[in-house]
Amino acid sequence: MEYTSIEGIVFNIQRYSIDDGPGIRTTVFLKGCPLVCLWCSNPESQSPLPQLSYRYTTCVKCGTCVKVCPTEAVAMGDDGIKIDRGKCTVCGTCVKKCLPEALSISGKKMTTQAVYNIVKRDKDYYDQGGGGCTCSGGELLSQPDFVAGLFRLCRENGIHTTADTCGFGSRAALDKVIEYTDLFYYDLKHFDPEAHLRCTGKDNKLILDNLRYIARSGIPIVIRVPLIPGLTCTDENLDGIARIVKEITPDSPVSLLPYHEYGANKYPMVGYTYPLSDVPALTEEEKKHAGEVFESCGLPARFPDTNTQK
């Protein structure tokens, strides 16, 4: 297949991003992730397939969606509609008829060329400030052919590429992406394999193996560490991650991502329950201390300008 016509499942394209790589960027968010992080701020990214999304705060309870659903997957309840996701085929019939736009489909098929056509709109900004295109997710290694095709288009047209990854993917997938990647943003969530399994559903062996592989390639890496109170933001874990970074990629800066609940309201929209409703926000003292742990190991640490968390 021609690389310009490879299809991927995209759930958002965010222009003018400033924390997903150097300069002003366009970030392409892809569906599908092998991890299920307890703090995930993009729950709509976890499934690899398009999903019906319901914003109950916008719903006027008109009942139109109930009447038009061809599979009878939608019913009216006291607090709004109820969606039987086992029956829902994500056909979009209800979305087309929903005038208040309470219903939408998260994720759609797009070709690499179609996405690139959006990315290239801001090439003047990239050229002026060293920006470019970032692929994020979900997990981009779940759609390696699409990412490689998009990044190849970018590379051929002088647009910088950043791969924002959790690192959980096959070596074959990584090889496809790495060929056209200028910079990696690489998540390290926990140094301990068992704790990583409890927090994300997978252990970290493959993630660390892939980090070593990328480090040997010479492509620059920025390490990203989510700071989740009681889970990842502990002295033991931060020190453990610092030791791993020092061993594998000692020249990599570390970006610290403070915990927030900005994605919590999206969970019920796609039929999920947010698992960390009782976790407090980090204090300024805790943030400062986290940075000092990495600085004490000789690793430059920074916080993003905006609240970013994966």
C-alpha positions as CSV (number, residue, x, y, z in Angstrom):
1,M,0.0,0.0,0.0
2,E,1.2,3.5,-0.8
3,Y,2.3,5.2,2.4
4,T,0.2,8.2,1.7
5,S,-3.0,6.2,1.8
6,I,-2.5,4.1,5.0
7,E,-5.4,4.4,7.3
8,G,-5.3,5.0,11.1
9,I,-7.9,5.7,13.8
10,V,-7.5,9.2,15.1
11,F,-9.5,10.7,17.9
12,N,-8.2,14.3,18.0
13,I,-5.8,16.6,16.1
14,Q,-4.7,19.5,18.2
15,R,-3.0,22.4,16.6
16,Y,-0.8,25.0,18.4
17,S,0.4,22.5,21.0
18,I,3.3,23.7,23.1
19,D,4.1,20.8,25.4
20,D,4.3,17.9,23.0
21,G,7.7,18.6,21.6
22,P,9.8,21.7,20.8
23,G,8.1,24.8,19.4
24,I,4.5,25.1,18.2
25,R,3.3,21.7,17.1
26,T,0.3,19.8,15.8
27,T,-0.4,16.7,17.9
28,V,-2.2,13.8,16.4
29,F,-3.9,11.6,19.0
30,L,-4.4,8.0,18.0
31,K,-6.8,5.4,19.3
32,G,-5.7,2.2,21.1
33,C,-3.4,1.6,24.0
34,P,-2.0,-1.6,25.5
35,L,-1.8,0.0,28.9
36,V,-4.7,0.9,31.1
37,C,-3.1,3.5,33.4
38,L,-5.2,4.3,36.5
39,W,-4.8,8.0,36.0
40,C,-5.3,8.0,32.2
41,S,-6.5,11.5,31.1
42,N,-7.7,10.3,27.7
43,P,-9.9,7.3,28.4
44,E,-11.4,7.6,24.9
45,S,-8.0,6.6,23.6
46,Q,-7.8,3.2,25.3
47,S,-10.0,1.2,22.9
48,P,-8.6,0.8,19.3
49,L,-12.1,1.3,17.8
50,P,-14.3,4.3,17.4
51,Q,-16.7,4.8,20.4
52,L,-20.0,6.6,20.9
53,S,-19.5,9.4,23.4
54,Y,-22.3,11.0,25.4
55,R,-22.0,14.4,27.1
56,Y,-24.9,14.3,29.6
57,T,-24.5,18.0,30.5
58,T,-25.5,18.9,27.0
59,C,-28.4,16.5,26.6
60,V,-31.9,18.0,26.6
61,K,-33.6,14.6,26.9
62,C,-35.6,15.0,23.7
63,G,-35.5,11.3,23.0
64,T,-34.7,11.6,19.4
65,C,-31.7,9.3,19.7
66,V,-33.9,6.6,21.3
67,K,-36.3,6.7,18.3
68,V,-33.7,6.6,15.5
69,C,-31.3,4.0,16.9
70,P,-31.5,1.0,14.6
71,T,-30.2,-1.5,17.2
72,E,-32.3,-0.2,20.1
73,A,-29.0,0.5,22.0
74,V,-30.3,3.8,23.5
75,A,-32.9,4.1,26.2
76,M,-34.2,7.1,28.2
77,G,-33.4,7.2,31.9
78,D,-34.1,9.6,34.7
79,D,-30.8,11.4,34.3
80,G,-30.5,11.2,30.5
81,I,-30.0,8.5,28.0
82,K,-28.6,5.0,28.8
83,I,-26.4,3.3,26.2
84,D,-26.2,-0.4,25.8
85,R,-22.6,-0.6,24.4
86,G,-23.0,-4.3,23.7
87,K,-25.8,-3.4,21.2
88,C,-24.3,-0.2,19.9
89,T,-22.6,-0.6,16.5
90,V,-21.3,3.1,16.4
91,C,-23.2,3.6,13.2
92,G,-23.6,7.3,13.9
93,T,-27.3,7.6,13.2
94,C,-28.0,9.1,16.6
95,V,-25.1,11.5,16.3
96,K,-26.5,12.9,13.1
97,K,-29.9,13.5,14.7
98,C,-28.6,15.0,18.0
99,L,-29.2,18.7,17.6
100,P,-27.6,19.7,21.0
101,E,-24.5,17.6,20.0
102,A,-24.6,15.6,23.2
103,L,-23.6,12.6,21.2
104,S,-20.5,12.2,19.1
105,I,-18.1,9.5,17.9
106,S,-14.7,9.4,19.4
107,G,-12.3,8.2,16.7
108,K,-12.5,8.0,12.9
109,K,-10.5,6.5,10.1
110,M,-8.2,8.9,8.4
111,T,-5.4,8.4,5.8
112,T,-1.9,9.6,6.4
113,Q,-2.3,12.1,3.6
114,A,-5.5,13.5,5.1
115,V,-3.8,14.0,8.5
116,Y,-0.7,15.5,6.8
117,N,-2.9,18.0,5.0
118,I,-4.0,19.3,8.4
119,V,-0.4,19.2,9.8
120,K,1.1,21.2,6.9
121,R,-1.3,24.1,7.4
122,D,1.0,25.4,10.1
123,K,4.3,24.8,8.5
124,D,5.2,28.5,8.6
125,Y,4.9,28.4,12.4
126,Y,7.1,25.2,12.5
127,D,9.7,26.8,10.4
128,Q,9.9,30.0,12.5
129,G,10.0,28.3,15.9
130,G,11.4,24.8,15.4
131,G,8.0,23.1,15.8
132,G,6.5,20.2,13.9
133,C,4.2,17.2,14.2
134,T,3.8,14.9,17.3
135,C,2.0,11.6,17.3
136,S,0.5,10.7,20.7
137,G,-2.4,8.6,22.0
138,G,-3.4,6.2,23.1
139,E,-0.2,4.5,22.0
140,L,1.4,5.2,18.6
141,L,3.2,1.8,18.5
142,S,-0.3,0.2,18.2
143,Q,-0.5,1.9,14.7
144,P,3.1,1.8,13.5
145,D,2.4,1.8,9.8
146,F,0.2,4.8,10.0
147,V,2.7,6.7,12.1
148,A,5.6,5.8,9.9
149,G,3.7,6.9,6.8
150,L,2.7,10.3,8.4
151,F,6.2,10.9,9.7
152,R,7.6,10.0,6.3
153,L,5.4,12.7,4.7
154,C,6.6,15.2,7.4
155,R,10.2,14.3,6.9
156,E,10.0,14.7,3.1
157,N,8.6,18.1,3.6
158,G,11.0,19.4,6.3
159,I,8.7,19.0,9.3
160,H,10.2,17.9,12.6
161,T,8.6,14.7,14.1
162,T,8.2,13.7,17.7
163,A,6.9,10.3,18.9
164,D,5.2,10.5,22.3
165,T,5.1,6.9,23.4
166,C,4.7,4.6,26.5
167,G,7.2,2.3,24.9
168,F,5.0,-0.8,25.0
169,G,5.1,-2.2,21.5
170,S,6.9,-4.8,19.4
171,R,10.4,-4.3,18.1
172,A,9.0,-4.5,14.6
173,A,6.6,-1.7,15.3
174,L,9.3,0.4,16.8
175,D,11.6,-0.1,13.8
176,K,9.0,1.2,11.5
177,V,8.5,4.4,13.6
178,I,12.1,5.0,14.5
179,E,13.2,5.4,10.9
180,Y,11.2,8.7,10.5
181,T,11.4,10.0,14.1
182,D,13.5,13.1,15.1
183,L,12.7,13.0,18.8
184,F,11.1,10.6,21.3
185,Y,9.0,11.7,24.3
186,Y,9.2,8.5,26.4
187,D,7.0,7.7,29.4
188,L,8.5,6.0,32.5
189,K,5.7,5.5,35.0
190,H,7.2,3.1,37.6
191,F,10.6,1.5,38.1
192,D,9.2,-1.6,39.8
193,P,7.8,-4.3,37.4
194,E,5.0,-5.4,39.8
195,A,4.0,-1.9,40.7
196,H,3.9,-1.0,37.0
197,L,1.7,-4.0,36.4
198,R,-0.7,-2.8,39.2
199,C,-0.8,0.7,37.9
200,T,-1.0,0.1,34.1
201,G,-2.0,-3.5,33.5
202,K,1.5,-4.4,32.1
203,D,5.0,-4.8,33.6
204,N,7.8,-2.5,32.4
205,K,10.3,-5.1,30.9
206,L,9.4,-4.4,27.3
207,I,9.3,-0.7,28.0
208,L,12.8,-0.6,29.4
209,D,14.1,-2.9,26.6
210,N,12.7,-0.5,24.0
211,L,14.2,2.5,25.8
212,R,17.6,0.9,25.6
213,Y,17.1,0.2,21.9
214,I,16.1,3.8,21.1
215,A,19.0,5.1,23.2
216,R,21.5,3.1,21.1
217,S,20.0,4.7,17.9
218,G,21.2,8.2,19.0
219,I,17.8,9.8,18.5
220,P,17.2,12.4,21.3
221,I,14.9,11.3,24.1
222,V,12.9,13.3,26.7
223,I,11.8,11.2,29.6
224,R,8.3,12.0,30.9
225,V,7.3,10.9,34.4
226,P,3.6,11.3,35.6
227,L,3.5,12.3,39.3
228,I,0.6,10.4,40.8
229,P,0.3,10.8,44.6
230,G,0.8,7.5,46.4
231,L,1.4,5.6,43.1
232,T,4.3,7.1,41.2
233,C,5.2,10.2,43.2
234,T,7.1,8.4,45.9
235,D,10.8,8.8,46.8
236,E,11.4,5.2,46.1
237,N,9.9,5.3,42.6
238,L,11.4,8.7,41.6
239,D,14.8,7.6,42.8
240,G,14.4,4.3,40.9
241,I,13.4,6.0,37.7
242,A,16.3,8.4,38.1
243,R,18.7,5.5,38.4
244,I,17.2,3.9,35.3
245,V,17.5,7.1,33.2
246,K,21.1,7.6,34.5
247,E,22.0,4.1,33.4
248,I,20.3,4.0,30.0
249,T,20.1,7.6,28.7
250,P,22.0,9.9,31.0
251,D,21.8,13.0,28.7
252,S,18.0,13.0,28.5
253,P,16.1,15.7,30.3
254,V,13.2,14.7,32.5
255,S,9.7,16.3,32.1
256,L,7.6,15.9,35.3
257,L,3.8,15.7,34.7
258,P,1.8,16.6,37.9
259,Y,-1.4,14.6,38.6
260,H,-4.7,16.3,37.7
261,E,-8.4,15.2,37.2
262,Y,-9.0,17.1,34.0
263,G,-9.9,13.8,32.2
264,A,-12.2,12.4,34.9
265,N,-15.4,13.8,33.4
266,K,-14.6,12.0,30.1
267,Y,-14.8,8.5,31.7
268,P,-18.6,8.3,31.9
269,M,-18.9,9.8,28.4
270,V,-17.5,6.5,27.0
271,G,-19.0,4.2,29.6
272,Y,-16.0,3.9,32.0
273,T,-15.6,4.7,35.7
274,Y,-12.8,6.9,36.9
275,P,-10.7,4.9,39.3
276,L,-8.8,7.6,41.2
277,S,-11.6,9.9,42.4
278,D,-10.1,10.3,45.9
279,V,-6.5,11.1,44.9
280,P,-5.5,14.7,46.0
281,A,-3.6,17.1,43.8
282,L,0.1,17.5,44.4
283,T,1.2,20.4,46.6
284,E,3.9,22.8,45.4
285,E,6.2,21.4,48.0
286,E,5.7,17.9,46.5
287,K,6.4,19.1,43.0
288,K,9.5,20.9,44.1
289,H,10.8,17.8,46.0
290,A,10.1,15.6,42.9
291,G,12.3,17.8,40.8
292,E,15.0,17.8,43.4
293,V,15.2,14.0,43.3
294,F,16.2,14.1,39.7
295,E,18.4,17.1,40.0
296,S,20.3,15.4,42.7
297,C,21.1,12.6,40.3
298,G,22.4,15.1,37.7
299,L,19.3,14.9,35.5
300,P,17.7,18.2,34.5
301,A,14.0,18.2,35.4
302,R,11.3,20.6,34.3
303,F,7.5,20.9,34.6
304,P,5.5,21.6,31.4
305,D,3.9,25.1,30.9
306,T,0.5,23.5,30.8
307,N,-1.1,20.7,32.8
308,T,-0.1,17.6,30.7
309,Q,-0.6,14.1,32.0
310,K,-0.7,10.7,30.3
